[in-house]
Amino acid sequence: MGDLQILDIMYQTFQLAVRLTMPFLLTSMVVGVIIAIFQAATQINEQTLTFVPKFLSILAIMGFLGSTILAMLQDFVRQMFGLIGGG
């Protein structure tokens, strides 16, 4: 296995990690900003108020994108096992 192939695998791994985590990170960020604006407007300074909406939004994203995420991971693992088995 050459250096270019290893770098390509690392690039694919990083790209997959970004594609898998970006919906969760963006959703959590958007919900956090909305809750922060709500807390600033109402002057409610409860630290635990942000946890439940973020958690529920992440669960909703997992419900919508769970099968897609699983399919992407399965394709990547099959590709890696093919590289291992093929040389």
Secondary structure as UniProt FT lines:
FT   HELIX           3..42
FT   HELIX           47..50
FT   HELIX           51..86
//
